Amino acid sequence: MKEKKLIQLGYIKPDYDLTFTKLCLTKHPKSSNIWYHRQWILKRYSQLINFEAEFEVIDKAINRYTTNYFAWNHRIWLLEYMDNKKLVEELKSMQSKMYKYISDHAGWNYVLNILKKIVITSSSNNNNNKRELQKLCKEHVEFVKKQLKEFPGHEAIWYYLRLLSSFIFQNKDIIFDNGEQDLQTFYRNEISFINDQYLNENNLNTLLVEEKFSLQYKLWLYTLNNKNTTNKDYSALLTEIDSYRMMSGDKAINYLTDLINKIQNK
């Protein structure tokens, strides 16, 4: 508190204190107090915000501790000061280096926050913006699927894909030209992707754990799109779950069966 008062009274220059907190974070990269104090300075002296400099501080902190929620949250906080163009650049920049954080849930959460911010700042009444937004979301979904292929067996990617599909479902009218119709196309494409890549008996390169993740994702899509999912769809999924259970001996998958039975008995 004393330090904040000294800054407000002009005894300490805010840019000097930014340099000081940067130094402190090299020793204490997960200190919530240091991160919050840095935000306090930048919030009151926004002219000092330098994205490149802030990202450098954040990257160094994350490299020391990969699951550094305070560093990632600071990066999320900085999104408030970006316009749409800068947000799109940040999304593409993160996509190019997510391989560094492939198992870091906090990193994937940051990526989703960028996408959320882009959707919020995009005008749904402007057809050009909507087309660009739809293109961006489609490319992002394909990017995530590419990560699944390049980094097999990473649950964090599958978990993110579930969150992403929910986000698209919730914002279908903003993202798509024909909300419900385009959403159904999205679901069909996702189900085809799962069936072809992970639930295909001819694909011998699929890991058992990937089959498990794909079954979880398939049920997730079915529940999101429950009004258009038939009992036949659920029955076929139960058969696929039984097949996986026989192959793997994994009884933990039983919860999917329980969920499907509850849905069918409603």
Buried (B, 14 or more C-beta within 10 A) or exposed (E): EEBBEEBEEEEBEBEEBBEBBBEBBEEBBBBEEBBEBBBBBBEEBEEBBEBEEBBEBBBBBBEBEBBBBBBBBBBBBBBEEBEBEBBBBBBBEBBEEBEEBBBBBBBBBBBBBBBBBBBEBBEEEEEEBBEBBBEBBBEBBEBBBEBBEEBBEBBBBBBBBBBBBBBBBEBBBBBBEEEEEBBBEBBEBBBEBBBEBBBEEEEEEBEEBBBBBBBBBBBBBBBBBEEEBEEEBBEBBBEBBEBBBEEBEBEEBEEBBEBBEEBEEE
